[in-house]
Amino acid sequence: MSVAQQGARLEARAWGWRHAGRSAWALPELDLAIEPGERVLLAGASGAGKSTLLRGFASVLGGQDEGEQRGELLVDGMQPELVRGRVGLVLQDPDTQIVCDRVGDEVAFGCENLGVAPEEIWPRVEAALSDVGLAVPLSQHTGQLSGGQKQRLALASLLAMQPSAFLLDEPTANLDPSGARSVRDAVERVLDRTGATLLVVEHRVELWADLVDRVIVLDSAGRLVGDGSPKAVFAADFQVLLDAGVWVPGHTPSTSARRPGPAQTLLAARELAVGRRSTPPVLDDVSFDIQAGKITAIVGNNGVGKTTLSLTLAGLLAQKSGTLRAALELARGAGDSPIRWKSKELLTRVGMVFQEPEHQFLTSTVRAEVELGLRALGIRGAELTDRVTQLLGVLGLADLASCNPFTLSGGQKRRLSVATVLVTAPQVIVLDEPTFGQDRNGWIVLAELVAQAARDGSAVVAVSHDEQFVASVADVIVVADAGGTKVREVRS
Amino acid sequence: MSSARAARVSSPPLNTVNPVTKLCALVVLSLPLLLTIDIVSASVAVVLIVLASPLAGFGPVRLARRAWPLLIIAPIAGISMLLYAKPGGQIFWSFGLINISESSVTLAVAVTLRAFALALPAIVLFAGIDPTETAYGLIQVAHLPDRFVLGTFAGARLVSLFLEDWRSMELSRRARGLGDGSRLRRLPAMAFVLLVFAMRRGSALATAMEARGFGAPGKRSHARTSRLGWIDLALLVGCVLIMAIAISVAVVAGTFRVVGS
């Protein structure tokens, strides 16, 4: 694209935002100036108001019924709603931001909204797709793209609008490592080409550290606690950053030591082929043992069928072929095939944490959600109260005990959904992306909970893209791949 | 690009028809059948539609493969007529309110054929219709408002996500010990949660669209042009002819009958 663009200047003047119905300000008062062409990483605790700031600059915070604003935000010295299109926003979940059915129309959509002349739109579309390295036909269905491709499509869709600033809200949170890398590289190419300003929110700073020239850190109350070059910020007072939940390069957390006990197989998968009903299998010939006291990680690219495999192992989806056999110690008289177990029988034997936490919430308060499993085990009275209170404290959800689970932040929902399953101590625990969306502090809590479950004798199976999590807790790694799944023992 | 063009050359003529024309064609083909009720007009219409289907890329085999459920659904519509229609002519069998008579048999056959005559064109016309082209057609040809059309089509995309949500909710109930017993009893609670999902996904999509400048003041442009051509006229003329023939034959045969007469 031969357009000489200039970066936008972003400025916050004593700006604050409070969500409707909350008493605390998500962001109390922020003063900040980002110069044209600067590349800034915005880091900080979950719920520090980072997304709110991005949405404010993109002018999509909604009206007064969404919340209350004070101070002002300026884009090139103007109110954001007056210069719509000068800043572009990419959201975390690629599935919720695709509007059209086909790749070409999706990229063209933003241009149409800006009223770009039709003969100019298609050259822009082609250029944007090539800039982000998305070499698919314009007529390709958007639903068929992988997670990394969808995020690059979202980026191309903005690029075609020729914004002067890119605001990216955890653009790689959903992605496997290679997909995340492809998105980061696409962003770099785009910035080199356009000279646009960048403001990216990300917990995992490592991926972005060498791309940005400035890091801004907010603490959990939304106050500015760090601002400067990556080197300076990470070197200065890393304890402040660690407290704020930022992943500081070189300060990888570790879980406390754990020694797997004697091998005892609870579930044995043999030549398993898995897939949804009425579709051909996505993975086949998968064979491995799930053992008590061990953590098995299932890794592999987006879309390879890891979630389908995990649902099959959890007795929720029938396998296409092969066998999944429960040992006598697990079956306890219920038969050796988990898919045939009744729901009640499954409850005490295999627990499943779903990819989308909201799918598994059944009650209307955080406290009731944790109580549910304990009650099913027959725990009542003071013991129930004590255990729930203690667990909510560990999860950092004590203040939110009476809130509706649906109103929690993404990271909080994830912690709650993992805890509700772990608390009932099923013999086999299957987790789909347990550390998704966590800042460093949330991550430590979750990794520790999972390690503790294994220490207590449960067999844990975790699907994960999180390399740090896998490296720090897995005893066995299953690499899911359509061309042949491999099993690797990493600790015994 | 060249492969796409090659595919277009070998594709049936109907694919180049504007989606809006297809909607109109469906109205032309169904309205007369909804207003009349006799055997001959419906049978002639069914025969002509089957004969014209190859122009839309539906040979007999493909048509049969798509339309076979009609063999079950259409007679169901006919049976109620058979049993409960106003008796007339010779009465063959009666039991309580049920009267199978000469006229109810005729009516049952007419209604069954009508179900075919109404459903077949819908199958043939809307197979492989492109949602985006339809949206462009509705905006540029039918002149419906952008916001309405694009909002509707974007919302329709979410339906597949809702199906996914529903399936996950079923599985999660099984995982949490609540999956035994009747599905019907779980339905209200699950439907409520699905509604919550629908609202959340809907508002997320609205934000994403707004973030891309949708709804901003100023005129939108259109990346693709949707226009009408000779082929659109040909389709409409063809459909009018089919109906004219069907009704004329019925009139000549003396079986023509309007609903309510």
Boltz contact constraints between the chains, C-beta under 6 A:
constraints:
  - contact:
      token1: [A, 58]
      token2: [B, 211]
      max_distance: 6.0
  - contact:
      token1: [A, 60]
      token2: [B, 207]
      max_distance: 6.0
  - contact:
      token1: [A, 60]
      token2: [B, 210]
      max_distance: 6.0
  - contact:
      token1: [A, 60]
      token2: [B, 211]
      max_distance: 6.0
  - contact:
      token1: [A, 84]
      token2: [B, 213]
      max_distance: 6.0
  - contact:
      token1: [A, 84]
      token2: [B, 216]
      max_distance: 6.0
  - contact:
      token1: [A, 85]
      token2: [B, 213]
      max_distance: 6.0
  - contact:
      token1: [A, 89]
      token2: [B, 211]
      max_distance: 6.0
  - contact:
      token1: [A, 96]
      token2: [B, 204]
      max_distance: 6.0
  - contact:
      token1: [A, 96]
      token2: [B, 205]
      max_distance: 6.0
  - contact:
      token1: [A, 97]
      token2: [B, 208]
      max_distance: 6.0
  - contact:
      token1: [A, 99]
      token2: [B, 154]
      max_distance: 6.0
  - contact:
      token1: [A, 99]
      token2: [B, 209]
      max_distance: 6.0
  - contact:
      token1: [A, 100]
      token2: [B, 132]
      max_distance: 6.0
  - contact:
      token1: [A, 101]
      token2: [B, 131]
      max_distance: 6.0
  - contact:
      token1: [A, 101]
      token2: [B, 132]
      max_distance: 6.0
  - contact:
      token1: [A, 102]
      token2: [B, 132]
      max_distance: 6.0
  - contact:
      token1: [A, 105]
      token2: [B, 132]
      max_distance: 6.0
  - contact:
      token1: [A, 108]
      token2: [B, 223]
      max_distance: 6.0
  - contact:
      token1: [A, 110]
      token2: [B, 212]
      max_distance: 6.0
  - contact:
      token1: [A, 110]
      token2: [B, 213]
      max_distance: 6.0
  - contact:
      token1: [A, 112]
      token2: [B, 220]
      max_distance: 6.0
  - contact:
      token1: [A, 112]
      token2: [B, 221]
      max_distance: 6.0
  - contact:
      token1: [A, 112]
      token2: [B, 223]
      max_distance: 6.0
  - contact:
      token1: [A, 113]
      token2: [B, 213]
      max_distance: 6.0
  - contact:
      token1: [A, 113]
      token2: [B, 214]
      max_distance: 6.0
  - contact:
      token1: [A, 113]
      token2: [B, 220]
      max_distance: 6.0
  - contact:
      token1: [A, 114]
      token2: [B, 213]
      max_distance: 6.0
  - contact:
      token1: [A, 115]
      token2: [B, 218]
      max_distance: 6.0
  - contact:
      token1: [A, 115]
      token2: [B, 219]
      max_distance: 6.0
  - contact:
      token1: [A, 115]
      token2: [B, 221]
      max_distance: 6.0
  - contact:
      token1: [A, 116]
      token2: [B, 221]
      max_distance: 6.0
  - contact:
      token1: [A, 118]
      token2: [B, 221]
      max_distance: 6.0
  - contact:
      token1: [A, 118]
      token2: [B, 223]
      max_distance: 6.0
  - contact:
      token1: [A, 121]
      token2: [B, 223]
      max_distance: 6.0
  - contact:
      token1: [A, 316]
      token2: [B, 171]
      max_distance: 6.0
  - contact:
      token1: [A, 316]
      token2: [B, 174]
      max_distance: 6.0
  - contact:
      token1: [A, 342]
      token2: [B, 180]
      max_distance: 6.0
  - contact:
      token1: [A, 343]
      token2: [B, 174]
      max_distance: 6.0
  - contact:
      token1: [A, 343]
      token2: [B, 177]
      max_distance: 6.0
  - contact:
      token1: [A, 343]
      token2: [B, 179]
      max_distance: 6.0
  - contact:
      token1: [A, 343]
      token2: [B, 180]
      max_distance: 6.0
  - contact:
      token1: [A, 344]
      token2: [B, 177]
      max_distance: 6.0
  - contact:
      token1: [A, 344]
      token2: [B, 180]
      max_distance: 6.0
  - contact:
      token1: [A, 347]
      token2: [B, 177]
      max_distance: 6.0
  - contact:
      token1: [A, 352]
      token2: [B, 175]
      max_distance: 6.0
  - contact:
      token1: [A, 354]
      token2: [B, 172]
      max_distance: 6.0
  - contact:
      token1: [A, 359]
      token2: [B, 168]
      max_distance: 6.0
  - contact:
      token1: [A, 359]
      token2: [B, 169]
      max_distance: 6.0
  - contact:
      token1: [A, 359]
      token2: [B, 172]
      max_distance: 6.0
  - contact:
      token1: [A, 360]
      token2: [B, 172]
      max_distance: 6.0
  - contact:
      token1: [A, 376]
      token2: [B, 177]
      max_distance: 6.0
